[in-house]
Each structure stands twice: as C-alpha cells, then as structure tokens.
Amino acid sequence: MSDNMQIDLPSPQDIDEGLYSRQLYVLGKEAMLKMQNANVLIIGLNGLGIEIAKNIALAGVKSLSLYDPHPIELKDLSTQFFLSESEIGQPTDRVSAAKLAELNSYVPIGVVDNIDKETLLKFKCIVSTNISLEEQVKIDQITHANDIGYINGDIRGLFGQIFVDFGEKFTIVDQRGEEPLTGIVSDIEKNGTVSMLDESRHGLEDGDYVKFTEVQGMPKLNDGTPHRVEVLGPYAFKIEIDESYGEYQRGGQYTQVKVPKDVKFEPLLEQLKNPEYLISDFAKFDRPGQLHIGFQALHAFRSKHNGQLPSPYNEEDATEAFRYAEELATQNKNIVEQLDEKYLKELFYQAQGDIPGVVAFFGGLIAQEVLKCCSSKFTPIKQWLYFDSLESLPSGKDFPRNAENNKPIGSRYDGQIAVFGKAFQEKISNLKVFLVGAGAIGCEMLKNWAMMGLGSGPNGKIVITDNDSIEKSNLNRQFLFRPKDVNKNKSDVAARAVQLMNPALKGKIVSKLDKVGPETENVFDDKFWNDLDIVTNALDNIEAREYVDRRCIFHKKPLLESGTLGTKGNTQVIVPNLTESYSSSHDPPEKSIPLCTLRSFPSKIDHTIAWAKSLFQGYFVESPESVNLYLSQPNFVEQSLKQNTDKKGTLENISNYLNKRPYDFDDCIRWARLEFEAKFNHDIKQLLYNFPPDAKTSSGEPFWSGPKRAPKPLEFDINNKDHLDFIVGGANLLAFIYGLKEPNVSIEEYKKALQNLEIPEFKPKSGVSIATTEAEAEEQANRLSGSFDDDEIRKIAASLPEPSTLAGYRLSPIEFEKDDDTNHHIEFITAASNCRALNYGIETVDAHKTKFIAGKIIPAIATTTALVTGLVCLELYKVVDEKDDIEQYKNGFINLALPFIGFSEPIKSAKGKYGKKEFDTVWDQIVIEDDITLQELLDRFQNEDGLEISILSYDVVVLYASFFPAKKNQERLGLTISEVIKKVSKKEIPSHVKYLVLQACCEDENGEDVDIPPISVKYSP
C-alpha cells in the first residue's frame, strides 16, 4: 500500500457549515458526521470512476483512495475531465489524485498500490468500474463477508448498469430524508381511528410510525411510544390501542417517527442468477433482463479477446457477443424468456462508446449510493439498475452508423464517435449555445459540454452569463471553483476552467456578467438570440426561467431546463412547435402562514421563525429606513398620511428611533432587555387577558384547542441561552444601525448593564382587539391603513425632531445576510424564534435549522446536480438531431433518496385556429415584414381573415381600441405602427429592437371573440 494513502486521520468533531451549508440541509448533521468517519476506495478511474470520485470528494468523507495504475491513453480524455494530453503515459490514479485533492481540503486523497484483501478491509465502501466480472466477484466475496459496501458500475455507450451490495444486514436510519410529518388531531376513537383537524391531509403511509403529545383524556398515548400506522384515507389513520388508554377528550398532535429499517443484500454470485431490479424507466419494463444477460455477454467477449470490447458497429463482433448472450440465456431461463437480438446488438455496437451524459448520470447516482452506505441515510438501490437512452441516437438516414463512420480516428472524442459517428460529432462541435447561469448546474453542464466538444468547431460558440460571484458555500457543489476563486465572477472562472479541460474551447467561450432580463435586451438582442442553436437554463429562480422561456418562444429556440432540490431533480426539454413551453404549466403557489397564526397562535417552529424574521425586519431594516426617509425627504409626514399604510405605527417608530436613540452600547443592551419583556412577557399576558386559559368560544367549546396553544409568559433568565442571545443579538444589531462601536462585551458586563434597569410592570389594556381568524386579521390590517384621529397623528408628528436639526444624520439599515455567523443576524432570529416557541410550548431548534427556514435556503448536493445535467445532455443530442417525434423526448423526475427515477413524454403544444388558419398557440407569430400603418394592419385582418381588431396593444400601452373616441383613433390610423407606439408611450423605441410585438383582441363577423397569435412587425429605425 502506498505511503500517501492517509486513511488514519482523526475523525472530525464538527462540520464546516460555511462549506457544507447546503448539503447539511439534505443529509443532516448526524449523517454528515458519520460520513466523515468513512474511508472510500474507487477502483478504476475512467470517466465514470472520476465522476464518482469528484462527487464523493465534494460531499466529504474521511478519506478517498484510488486504484487505477494503467497509463493514460488519448481515448481516456473522452470523459475523464481531469486528464490532459500532456499527461498521456502517466499513471491514471496518481494524476487524478492530484487534481481531486484540490476539490476539498477536508478529504485526503490517496493512492493504493494493490487491491488485495488486506487493503480492501480498510474501507467502509468500495466502488469499481470497468473491471472484469471475475474481479467483481472476488471483491464482493470479501466485502459481503466483512460488512463493507460494494458497488460496481459500468457504462457502454448509451447503456449503463449498477450493482449494489451492502451486506447481510444494512440499517437505514432514515429511508426518505423528509421532515417528519406533523398534524393536529380532532378525534381518536376507541378502536384507534385518528381523525385530522379541519380535514388536513396527514400524508402518512401504511407502516409509518407516529407518536402523540398533548392528547387530553388519553395520558398513556403521550408517553412517546411510537405507534404503527394503518392508513384509512387522506384524513384518517388507525393505530392499535386498547381500553387502558382511556377515552379521548380533546387536543393532541401527532409527529411522524423515523424507525430504522434493516435491509438484506445478496452477494453478486447469487444476484447474477436471481437478479433484483430497480426499474429506471417504466416504459422499458422488459429491458433490465435483456441487459442483465447482455452485459455478462460483453464480459465473456472481453475474456475471449484479451480485454478488448467489440469494435464499433462491427457486425462480426456483435454476432459473436450475441452468441454468448444466447448461451447465458439458455443457462438462466428465469431471467429472460426471449432475447431481443436487435436491441442487444445495439449494446454490442456501442460497447466502446463513452458518452459524457451517461457518465454524469451514473456518476451522480453511484456517488449517492456511496453516501448512503457511509451515512445510513436514504434507501439504497436493490440491487441492479439498468438504463439506456437509445432515443438519443441520431437519425440513421442523416447520420448513418456503421463500422467506417464510427471507427476511432485518434481523437479525444472517439468515445462519442463510437456511438454517433464522425458527422454527428462535427455537428455537435459547430453548435452555438447559450448557458444562462454558472452555478452548480452550470458548472456540471460546462464540464459535460467540454467533454462532448460542443461548440469547439470552427463555427461553434458557447456564451455563458452569470452576474453572481463565488462564495465559500458554492465550493461544495460547484466543482469548477476553488478556494482561491472566492469573490471572483462565476462565469469568468467557469469559462477558464473548462478551457483547461478541453483546449479546443479556447477562444470559443464568451463569458458575460449580465443578468438575462428586460433590462439587458440591448446586450442579448434579437441578433444574439437568432444566432443561437440551443439555450440551456442553469437558473435558481422562476422569474428568470420564465423570461428566458419567453425569449426562446419568440425566437423559436429549443430550451433545455432543469432544477434540483436536495436529492430531488427534474429535467424538461422544450422544442419549438412540438412541446409546450416552460411557462405553460406552473407549480402551485407556496402556502403562506395566516396572519392570525403568525401574530398570536403559532403551533409550529416555522411559524415562530417567520415571526422572528418579521421582527428582525421591523427593528433593523424597515424602521431605520423610515427614519432615513423622514430625515431626507421634504414633506415626508404629509406624504405618509396620504398612503394606505399603518400611518400611526410608522410615525411612532420614527419618533422612538430618534427621540429614544441609544448613545452607548449599554443603552443598546437595555433596549434589547425591554423588548424581550414586551414581546415574550407583556404581549403574552395581554393575549391571555383577552383570552384566558379557560376561555370558551361562542359555541361553548374551549377557545384554546386544536391549533391554538395557550401560551405562557417568559420570565427573563440571563442564564438561558435563548434569552441571552436575544439580548446579545438585539444589542449588537441596534448598535450597528446607530453606528455605535461594538465592544467585546462579556456576560458579566451584560449583567452589569441590566443591574439597575427598571422593568415596567404589565398593565392590561382594555379595548385591544386580537384577530382570531384570517378574516379578522385582514380587517385589522385594513383598519390600520385607514384614518386615525388627526389630533392623535399630529401629536405624534409634533414629537419628531426637525430634520434640519439632524442634518447629515442617518441610520444604517441592515441587509439580511444568512451566511455570516459573526453578524448576529441568525443569532437574533434564532433566539427570538426560540423564545416565542418557549412561550407556546413548541420544540426549539438550533441556528442551523433556523437559517435554513429564515434564509429560504435551497438544499443542494453535488450528486443530484451531476445526474440531472447528464439527463439534460442526453436530451441535447435529440435536439441537435431535430427529432420531430415527441415520443423520443423525455422529461425526467428523480429522487435519489427513495431511490426513484421516472420519465414522461413532454406535453404537446396546443393548436388554435382563426378563420381557416391553424396555429400553434405557444410558438407561432404573425410576422409582418414592413412597418405598415395602423389602418393597413386593421384592413389586413379584416380582408384576409374576416376579423375585426377590437384592441391592439404593445407592452403595457393600448394603441387602438374600438371603444376609444373616434377622433383619438383617427389621429393614429395614418401613422405607422412604430409611430403610434412612440406617440402613445411617449418614448423612443430602443435601437436594439428589431420587431414590435403586438397583442390583439379580435372578433369574427358574428361578434365572437377569436384568439390569434402575437403580431410581430419588423422595425428598421
């Protein structure tokens, strides 16, 4: 074994949240710590092996060791993105180790000199690629007997396989990785039937476990014992109870309990004879058996030909391999009834193929299985997964595939040529593509494109844009970036990185820093869009996606779309005049928290975190902003009184922030302490004054029941961490907005500052209205925006100091930043949320969980990103081939935690009709090549289609309407469309605009409304 193997380092005691922040929300701290105690070995560093290694290194394990001593060859560069031509002849593992070591300083990378039993026993998980079946069996016999995970993966062109064996007893701690489901009980019958409050869906499945709290009348049910669930329907489930539990009275909540599950795996030798499959595509349900035999036939062929696979599209080799398949099928009749010769020969034709998209797909999938083995989190694959993407093959008519066209030519693209042929490779190299975004998906996409040679030809080009800069947390999944790149521009760094991977891209990539949107249409103008072949989104927000979608629709450009959320991912292919667009369908809007719940009746930690974030905004963002507006804007008070806002509250805040401003840090400490008393003691006592613990509703039911939890006031205790953090965070944040120096204050100094502070006694206020329903909350909000007694408001206004007396004085509103642990933002929000949770008997959470919810962080992990981009690249081949059969395209849906991989056909774009003309409602436009007059436009539709335009608009202005006064329309009829637009909008048309896009409402001769496509009028200023 090599000296630099480095697997005996002390295990880390904690996790670098700056680096692993997004991944922590996927795996959780316990799984991460377990993973960081695991040593992993990868045998075989072809493209698939290095993709797996890259993803594991980013995710973080104790150590990663490599074994692949074979000297680097030119063909390895097809998908091995860490190798270069200058390194040909050097050992693959040692060159790869040096490159991998740059990815994550927490993961030592070593090389082993052999893979004997002594070496294998040092690892928690072992992965092999591109080794013989005999070697696989030898390794699996050792690992299976010694509680070591073993995974083998192989790809052959557009085909791939995975085998997983985690031993006789593998314990899964968390099968799905979702947040535990919770809900409120409305009734529990004596037979154990549990009903939900307000017909809320429980979301549970048969076999899940739940525990109960706060159930009145059944104290035994509250002892924390998990109960197995039998689902009766979406709003009820059943548990096993007996008479000893008592009789349900009211109240109660259930919480899902994650119960560990033991899974048994069979060794490879047994699974070769009796395979268990995970289906990767239900439209190809019969193919795993075919491929199970086919891959074994390839192993037989290799053993007969000194390790060589069948030559590309060599009929003699394919026939020999098929003969081996027939022999295997005869010996294993339980696996497949009849071999599909045409299908299996395609596997044999492509056996030397090496496709970047397939590598990325399997590399992400296998790396996630490694993480499952190391962390015991999520459900592993049992035990085989087979996959093909034959739909990605181009038309045989336009791109014939045969031994001549697909033979190696001594190129780094030979792995791709072996599958698609030289002519298709040439077409790929001359594409002009636009990548919007250079984050996690963008980095993976660029790497795949570099390996494909996309855009590297004489007419090829890649344009990438991203207006963001690199942060430390990006390094965990955006693998083109290194620590030295932090604060640099993503697009520039990413472009340079992939040009090093494939020097043929030098001069072929243009990196931009412009956000794609209406404000940059002078940069990304009509000429820019018209020159493109394909657009690919790598975005993280819907608004930007929808804008790019609109541009692609207008210019009729195919769009490849994808996204990830933790272990979940999706891909969508959008083809002009064939599929619907991205914007054709929408996810349901995010469910908001009712105002009354937020203000007075929280029942979950999400509610208290949202309340605390709102408190932060009010104290340190909105109030100082209001003060600055008052000090800088003449007549601010008069203008405020005219607006539909909380006039009284706004002016009171300004008065307090100016008239009671702190002059030193001790004042800030005292302010925070008084605010603690107000929010967590006095406000709660007022709520209980309005609604005592024994209050009844108008129907005689207890008021504090169901989702309403009776709160308890907090008594301040400086030794309580949440109480103290509220004071510390609040004092420091207040000092910041007033520009006071932030001293290094000990807890003793906080105590000293509070020593003689007089805490006001609570005095209940009569006439205070507290909303108990959403309708009441909205009514109160409307009341606040209405009129107050003028004298009261004038009195508050009169208390404000004259702005002239504070010339140049300004506060510093805080910009919320979740990732800086020294700025007290998350500290304050966590403390405020937890204190409110303590008021209401809700379980508190740590700062990490608070940051996730308050910061609306999207959980992310490198494995999912790699897999998703692989699927996108497989769709790209279809777009390049300009396939017109929608059944050939696939939208993908994956959840690596389950694991689940599913595909569906894209939805066809809808068709419409006006007069005798049929059109595509998504993609078609009516193009008019001259800037004709408004009258000519109206006449054209009247004469050609029998349609009367009743309303004609451009952007947000109406150019013509039948209901306008005749004189107004008459003034415009003789003007050209561009002249009408300038006249009505009172603006010049930007110079980059080449087409004026109009929307028209039309009526036919019967007065019926008729839909027509947008009208595009060519404009030449």
Buried (B, 14 or more C-beta within 10 A) or exposed (E): BBEEBBBEEEEBEEBBBBBBBBBBBBBBBEBBBBBBBBBBBBBBBBBBBBBBBBBBBBBBBBBBBBBBBEEBEBBBBBBBBBBBEEBBEEBBBBBBBEBBBBBBEBBBBBBBEEBEEEBBEBBBBBBBBBBEBEBBBBBBBBBBEEEBBBBBBBBBBBBBBBBBBBBBEBEBBBBBBBEEBBBBBBEBEEEBBBBBBEEEEBBBEEEBBBBBBBBBBBEEBBEEEBBBBBBBEEBBBBBEBEEEBBEBEBBBBBBBBBBEEEBEBBBBEBBBEEBBBBBBBEEBEEBBBBBBBBBBBBBBBBEEBEEEBBBBBBBEBBEBBBEBBBBBBEEBEEBBEEBBBEBBBBBBBBBBBBBBBBBBBBBBBBBBBBBBBBBBBBBBBBBBBBBBBBBBBBEEEEBBBBBEBBBBEEBBBBBBBBBBBBBBBBBBBBBBBBBBBBBBBBBBBBBBBBBBBBBBBEEBBBBBBBBBBBBBBBBBBBBBBBEEBBEBBBBBBBBBBBBEBBBBBEEBBEBBEBBBBEEBBEEBBBEBBEEBBBBBBBBBEBEBBBBBBBBBBBBBBBBBBBBBEBBBBBBBBBBBEBBBBBBBEEEEEEEEBBBBBBBBBBBBBBBBBBBBBBBBBEBBBBBBBBBBBBBEEEEBBEEBBEEEEBBBBBBBBBBBBBEEBBEEBBBBBBBBBBBBBEBBBBBBBBBBBBBEEEEEEEEEEBBBBBBBBBBBBBEBEEEBBBBBBBBBBBBBBBBBBBEBEEEEBEEEBBEEBBEEEEEEEBEEEEEEEBBBEEEBBBEBEEEBEEEBEEEEBBEBBEBBBEBEEEEEBEBEBBEBEBBEEEBBBBBBBBBBBBBBBBBBEBEBBEBBBBBBBBBEBBBBBBBBBBBBBBBBBBBBBBBBBEBEEBEBBBBBBBBBBBBBBBBEBBBEBEEBEBBEEEBBBBBBBBEBEEBBBBBBBBEBBBEEBBBBBBBBBBEEEEBBBEEBEEEEBEEBBEBBBBBBBBEBBEEEBEEBBBBBBBBBBBBBEEEEEBEBBBBBBBBEE
